[in-house]
Amino acid sequence: MARVYNFSAGPSCLPEEVLNACAAEMMDYNGTGQSVMEMSHRSKAYEPIIQDAEAMVRKLMNVPDNYKVLFVQGGGSTQFAMVAENLGIHTGKAAYIETGVWAKKAAAEAKKLGVDVDIIASSKDKNYSYIPKVEKIEGNYDYAYICFNNTIMGTHYEYIPDTGKIPLVADISSCVLSEPLDVSKFGLLFAGAQKNLAPAGVTLVIIREDLICEPEACRAGTPTMLCYKTHADNDSMYNTPPCYTIYVLGKVLHWIEANGGAEGMLKRNKEKADYLYNYLDNNEGNFYHATTEVGSRSLMNVPFLTKYSTGATDEASVAKEKEINDKFVKEAAAAGLVNLKGHRLVGGMRASIYNAMTLDGVKALVEFMKKFAKENA
Ligand SMILES: *Cc1c(COP(=O)(O)O)cnc(C)c1O
């Protein structure tokens, strides 16, 4: 069976080289006569796998020595709570920039756990189609929080806010290793793996050591598993880690290294994103348009609408818009281009073009879009 081009927002496509390498080792990993799926996490065969994954994160992201690299579970969403429980403990106040669903959820979770949340900026006024400019963050905050790439809205920070002594926390779930990033500018970074790193099941956390508090110092009632110290003190092996996912993650990191590291990914991703945005901005008759503002555009997630998305709310217009979107998604899938349905909060379509997506895949998408525009003008 032929493989499709998968534009899913997550879990998302993985490099074929990685999938093939996993398949080749499925029945017998490195002469052990077992699959990595079947191994004890405490075994001699498994230990080097998780150690190598951590070493590769450190290498590719240039992680300074005073940061811990952790592999935890619970996805990006659990980090919304862990950040609040572990960091919101001195003044009990935190600053959040609201740039869409994931930032809002993080702020709501912190609030629920008793943190005094200040929404210091928001792009809600234009349906989160841009990133607010907040060059400097000041105040007696325990931490400041941003979502660096907004998977649903398709926006991305082109700057890092200056927070002085306030630790900056960033959700990089959908842009981790898509570009070089200066880790030293952040107190804590986290990324659910299923967008750019691995299958679902592991979350990468990079935390400055001085922000790791004793479990008793976390907010009252914080479960053991939600204390960063629990994981830091046990090399991410306090309990059973998602062994196989971490193994695949290691393979993806070696693939990234072989393709030029973070710099190589940026070059590759810019090429793909430029190709798609160029078409969206310059297509004949403006059949399609991007929903995000120049200067805030994600290289990873590209939402777009057709000319039938007019904003009109009468029944006929809404029905026509839905008909065209459904037709696009259906015909694209038949052409081997899958998971292009837009998120309901933006509408239209969304192409997620993570590291593993090829330029050929993006070109095939644009060719399809041209044909569809002609047929439905
Ligand atoms: C997908 C995503 C999340 C949620 O991740 P889960 O692992 O499903 O909890 C959080 N933040 C961003 C930016 C995401 O893209």
The ligand as a Gaussian input file, in Angstrom:
#p B3LYP/6-31G(d) Opt

LIG

0 1
 C       -1.070000      19.275000      21.376000
 C       -0.704000      20.395000      22.257000
 C       -0.905000      20.354000      23.650000
 C       -1.593000      19.198000      24.327000
 O       -0.831000      18.093000      24.311000
 P       -1.333000      16.701000      24.928000
 O       -0.085000      15.908000      24.901000
 O       -2.428000      16.196000      24.046000
 O       -1.811000      16.986000      26.312000
 C       -0.481000      21.417000      24.400000
 N        0.103000      22.483000      23.835000
 C        0.302000      22.567000      22.499000
 C        0.963000      23.760000      21.941000
 C       -0.096000      21.527000      21.680000
 O        0.109000      21.607000      20.362000

